[in-house]
Amino acid sequence: MLAGDALLWLACDSESIQAAAVTELHATEWRKMCVVVACGGKSMRAWLPLLAGIETYARTAGCACVRIMGRKGW
């Protein structure tokens, strides 16, 4: 079922998609947070510019923080 619980963020140049990230909003007993649950692209530099928009979205949604979930060393 499509619930709309996640957002897809795309970093594009004039010819193609360079990177993508997926965020979800999570509410804990202490605070609401925005979690980057997946991201990828041609290089780390390709998706890092998405963070400013993600942070703005998180603040607007009432989140206290943005977390990036990933493997150690990522």
C-alpha positions in Angstrom: 0.0 0.0 0.0 1.3 3.5 -0.8 1.0 5.4 2.5 3.3 8.4 1.6 5.4 7.8 4.7 8.7 8.4 2.9 10.1 11.0 0.5 12.5 10.5 -2.4 15.1 13.3 -2.9 16.9 13.6 -6.2 20.0 15.4 -7.2 20.0 16.0 -10.9 22.2 17.7 -13.5 21.0 18.7 -16.9 21.2 15.2 -18.2 20.6 12.6 -15.5 20.0 11.8 -11.9 23.3 12.0 -10.0 22.1 10.8 -6.6 19.0 10.0 -4.5 18.1 9.8 -0.9 15.0 8.6 1.0 13.8 10.1 4.2 11.1 9.1 6.8 9.7 11.0 9.7 9.9 9.1 13.0 8.3 10.1 16.3 9.8 8.8 19.5 8.6 9.3 23.1 11.1 12.3 23.3 11.1 14.0 19.9 10.3 13.8 16.3 13.2 13.2 13.8 13.8 12.9 10.2 15.8 9.8 9.2 17.7 9.4 6.0 17.1 5.7 5.5 18.8 5.2 2.1 21.0 7.2 -0.2 23.3 6.5 -3.1 24.7 8.0 -6.2 27.9 8.4 -8.2 29.8 9.8 -5.2 29.2 11.2 -1.8 29.5 14.7 -3.2 26.6 14.0 -5.5 24.0 13.7 -2.7 25.5 16.0 0.0 23.8 19.1 -1.5 20.4 17.4 -0.8 21.0 17.8 3.0 20.2 21.5 3.1 16.7 20.8 1.6 16.2 17.8 3.9 17.1 19.9 7.0 14.7 22.6 5.9 11.9 20.0 5.4 12.7 18.5 8.8 12.5 21.8 10.6 9.2 22.6 8.9 7.8 19.2 9.9 8.7 19.9 13.5 11.7 17.6 13.8 14.3 18.1 16.4 17.1 16.5 14.3 18.1 14.7 11.2 19.7 11.3 11.4 21.5 9.3 8.7 21.3 5.6 9.1 24.1 3.6 7.5 26.8 1.1 8.0 30.0 1.9 10.0 32.5 3.9 8.0 29.9 5.1 5.6 
